Amino acid sequence: MAKATKKLISKGMKKKWYKIFAPDYLNNTFIGECFVDKQEKLINRTVTVNLNKITGNPRNMHINVKLVCNELKGKDGASTNLISYYMMPAAVKRLVRARKDRVDDSFVCSTMDNVLVRIKPLIITHNKVPEKKKTIIRKATRAILAEYFSKIDYKGWVMAVINKKAQSQIYEIVNRIVPVKVVEIREFGITKKKSASVIEKGGNFDLSPYQKKEKKSKKTEQKDSEKEE
């Protein structure tokens, strides 16, 4: 009879739960756990969570964000960076109404720290508008965000969208072109140079006719008049 041979079974490393945290610019909020055998395997893992879970603001329940683990944190966790942001399709549908127009666009801007971001703004007008006006709205939005991007880093951009500062920048000017009801950033995400053939600079549209003119004080008006004399 043939003798039975003993098979050597290599014992694999035991897996455990490791904590995942939001980026420092989002207060390092605990967002979940990942089951892996080594802490190093957390790097480049992605996780999608509801923005409400990070900010604690119920108004963000219609938004999901995707984060990537980019740095180990302590002995049992990892920190992340936000790489994309998007509104849920159902939330977008609720914004669209009859007798109004929806203006969409998609373009790439570069932040002050040279991060390329593809942005998809969404604008809902109060009434139906001609195609020429829609084109002006798109050009104005691109110019506004290109100028805005040139002055902030990527972290600043993420916070500007979450805090609605970027949306208010667009609304302030676009509402002077056409009355608008909704201005949102429907989606944005970090993109690679290969997929960004054109980087928006905003130089082909003059925003000055639509920007607020600063009111001069009486003292500055007097000084200006004295110079003219």
C-alpha positions as CSV (number, residue, x, y, z in Angstrom):
1,M,0.0,0.0,0.0
2,A,1.2,3.5,-0.8
3,K,2.0,5.6,2.2
4,A,-0.1,8.7,2.7
5,T,2.0,11.9,2.5
6,K,1.4,14.7,4.8
7,K,0.6,18.0,3.1
8,L,2.1,21.1,4.7
9,I,-0.6,23.8,5.0
10,S,0.9,27.3,5.3
11,K,-1.1,29.3,7.8
12,G,-2.0,32.7,6.3
13,M,-1.9,35.9,8.3
14,K,-5.0,36.6,10.3
15,K,-7.1,39.5,9.0
16,K,-8.3,42.2,11.2
17,W,-10.4,45.3,11.0
18,Y,-8.6,48.6,10.3
19,K,-10.1,52.0,10.7
20,I,-10.5,54.5,7.9
21,F,-10.7,58.3,8.5
22,A,-11.7,61.2,6.3
23,P,-9.0,63.8,5.3
24,D,-7.6,66.3,7.7
25,Y,-9.6,69.1,5.9
26,L,-12.7,67.1,6.8
27,N,-11.7,66.8,10.5
28,N,-10.4,63.3,10.3
29,T,-13.9,61.9,10.8
30,F,-14.1,58.1,11.3
31,I,-15.9,56.8,8.2
32,G,-15.6,53.0,8.4
33,E,-13.4,49.9,8.6
34,C,-11.6,47.6,6.2
35,F,-10.9,43.9,6.7
36,V,-7.3,43.1,5.6
37,D,-4.3,41.1,6.9
38,K,-1.8,44.0,6.7
39,Q,-2.2,47.7,7.4
40,E,-0.1,48.5,4.3
41,K,-2.7,46.9,2.1
42,L,-5.0,49.8,3.0
43,I,-3.0,52.1,0.7
44,N,-4.9,52.9,-2.6
45,R,-8.1,51.2,-1.4
46,T,-11.2,53.3,-2.2
47,V,-14.4,53.8,-0.2
48,T,-17.6,55.5,-1.1
49,V,-19.6,57.1,1.7
50,N,-22.5,59.6,2.0
51,L,-21.2,63.1,2.7
52,N,-23.7,63.4,5.6
53,K,-21.7,60.8,7.4
54,I,-18.6,63.0,7.2
55,T,-20.1,66.4,7.8
56,G,-23.0,65.5,10.1
57,N,-25.2,67.8,8.0
58,P,-28.5,66.3,6.8
59,R,-28.5,68.7,3.8
60,N,-25.7,66.6,2.4
61,M,-27.6,63.3,2.3
62,H,-28.1,63.6,-1.5
63,I,-24.3,63.6,-2.1
64,N,-21.8,60.7,-2.2
65,V,-18.1,61.1,-2.1
66,K,-15.3,58.7,-3.1
67,L,-12.1,58.6,-1.0
68,V,-8.8,56.8,-1.5
69,C,-6.6,55.7,1.4
70,N,-3.3,57.5,0.9
71,E,-1.5,57.5,4.3
72,L,-1.3,55.1,7.2
73,K,-2.6,56.4,10.5
74,G,-1.3,55.0,13.8
75,K,-1.1,51.2,14.1
76,D,-4.6,50.4,13.1
77,G,-5.9,52.8,10.4
78,A,-5.4,55.0,7.3
79,S,-6.2,58.5,6.3
80,T,-7.8,59.4,3.0
81,N,-8.1,62.0,0.3
82,L,-11.4,62.9,-1.4
83,I,-11.1,62.1,-5.2
84,S,-14.7,62.5,-6.4
85,Y,-18.0,64.0,-5.4
86,Y,-21.4,63.5,-7.0
87,M,-25.1,64.2,-6.5
88,M,-27.4,61.2,-6.6
89,P,-29.4,60.9,-9.8
90,A,-32.7,61.0,-7.9
91,A,-31.7,64.4,-6.3
92,V,-30.9,65.8,-9.7
93,K,-34.3,64.7,-11.1
94,R,-36.1,66.5,-8.2
95,L,-34.5,69.8,-9.2
96,V,-35.7,69.7,-12.8
97,R,-39.2,71.1,-13.4
98,A,-41.5,71.9,-16.3
99,R,-41.2,75.3,-18.0
100,K,-37.6,75.6,-16.9
101,D,-34.3,74.9,-18.6
102,R,-31.4,72.7,-17.4
103,V,-27.9,73.8,-18.4
104,D,-25.2,71.1,-18.0
105,D,-21.5,71.3,-18.8
106,S,-18.2,69.3,-18.3
107,F,-14.7,70.8,-18.4
108,V,-11.3,70.5,-16.6
109,C,-9.7,73.2,-14.4
110,S,-6.3,73.2,-12.7
111,T,-6.0,74.2,-9.0
112,M,-3.2,76.4,-7.6
113,D,-1.3,73.2,-6.6
114,N,-1.7,71.7,-10.1
115,V,-4.4,69.2,-9.5
116,L,-6.6,68.6,-12.5
117,V,-10.3,68.4,-11.7
118,R,-13.2,67.6,-14.0
119,I,-16.2,69.6,-13.1
120,K,-19.8,69.1,-14.1
121,P,-21.9,72.1,-13.0
122,L,-25.7,72.1,-13.1
123,I,-27.8,75.3,-13.6
124,I,-31.6,75.4,-13.6
125,T,-33.2,78.6,-15.0
126,H,-36.4,80.2,-13.7
127,N,-37.9,80.1,-17.2
128,K,-37.2,78.8,-20.7
129,V,-34.2,80.5,-22.3
130,P,-32.8,80.5,-25.9
131,E,-29.8,78.5,-26.8
132,K,-27.6,81.6,-27.1
133,K,-28.2,82.4,-23.5
134,K,-27.4,78.8,-22.5
135,T,-24.0,79.2,-24.3
136,I,-23.3,82.4,-22.5
137,I,-24.2,80.7,-19.2
138,R,-21.7,77.9,-19.9
139,K,-18.9,80.3,-20.9
140,A,-19.5,82.5,-17.9
141,T,-19.5,79.4,-15.5
142,R,-16.2,78.2,-17.0
143,A,-14.6,81.6,-16.7
144,I,-15.8,82.0,-13.0
145,L,-14.5,78.6,-12.0
146,A,-11.2,78.9,-13.9
147,E,-10.5,82.1,-12.1
148,Y,-11.6,80.7,-8.8
149,F,-9.4,77.6,-9.3
150,S,-6.3,79.6,-10.0
151,K,-6.5,81.1,-6.5
152,I,-7.0,78.0,-4.3
153,D,-5.5,74.6,-3.8
154,Y,-7.4,71.3,-4.2
155,K,-8.4,71.1,-0.5
156,G,-9.7,74.7,-0.7
157,W,-11.8,73.7,-3.7
158,V,-13.3,70.6,-1.9
159,M,-14.3,72.8,1.0
160,A,-15.7,75.6,-1.3
161,V,-18.1,73.1,-2.9
162,I,-19.2,71.5,0.4
163,N,-19.7,74.9,2.0
164,K,-21.5,76.2,-1.2
165,K,-19.1,79.0,-1.7
166,A,-18.2,77.9,-5.3
167,Q,-21.9,77.7,-6.1
168,S,-22.6,81.2,-4.8
169,Q,-19.8,82.6,-6.9
170,I,-21.5,81.2,-10.0
171,Y,-25.0,82.3,-8.9
172,E,-23.9,85.9,-8.2
173,I,-22.8,86.4,-11.8
174,V,-24.9,84.0,-13.8
175,N,-28.1,85.4,-12.2
176,R,-27.3,88.7,-13.8
177,I,-27.3,87.1,-17.2
178,V,-30.4,85.0,-16.8
179,P,-32.6,84.6,-13.7
180,V,-31.6,81.2,-12.3
181,K,-33.3,79.0,-9.6
182,V,-30.6,76.4,-8.9
183,V,-26.8,76.4,-9.2
184,E,-25.1,73.2,-8.2
185,I,-21.8,71.3,-8.7
186,R,-23.4,68.1,-9.9
187,E,-20.1,66.2,-10.0
188,F,-16.4,66.7,-9.8
189,G,-13.3,64.4,-9.6
190,I,-9.6,64.3,-9.9
191,T,-8.6,63.5,-13.5
192,K,-5.4,62.5,-15.2
193,K,-3.6,64.6,-17.8
194,K,-4.3,61.9,-20.5
195,S,-8.1,62.4,-20.2
196,A,-7.8,66.2,-20.0
197,S,-7.0,67.3,-23.5
198,V,-8.2,70.9,-22.8
199,I,-7.7,72.7,-19.5
200,E,-10.1,75.6,-19.0
201,K,-8.5,79.0,-18.5
202,G,-11.6,81.2,-18.8
203,G,-9.8,83.8,-21.0
204,N,-12.4,83.7,-23.8
205,F,-15.1,85.3,-21.8
206,D,-15.2,88.8,-20.1
207,L,-16.9,88.7,-16.7
208,S,-16.5,92.4,-16.0
209,P,-19.9,93.5,-17.3
210,Y,-21.6,91.1,-14.9
211,Q,-19.5,91.7,-11.8
212,K,-20.5,94.1,-9.0
213,K,-18.9,97.5,-9.2
214,E,-17.5,98.6,-5.9
215,K,-19.1,101.7,-4.6
216,K,-16.7,104.5,-4.0
217,S,-16.8,106.4,-0.8
218,K,-17.2,110.2,-0.7
219,K,-13.5,110.6,0.2
220,T,-12.3,108.6,-2.8
221,E,-14.8,110.4,-5.1
222,Q,-13.4,113.7,-3.9
223,K,-9.8,112.5,-4.5
224,D,-10.7,111.4,-8.0
225,S,-12.3,114.8,-8.8
226,E,-9.2,116.6,-7.4
227,K,-7.0,114.5,-9.7
228,E,-9.1,115.3,-12.7
229,E,-8.9,119.1,-11.9
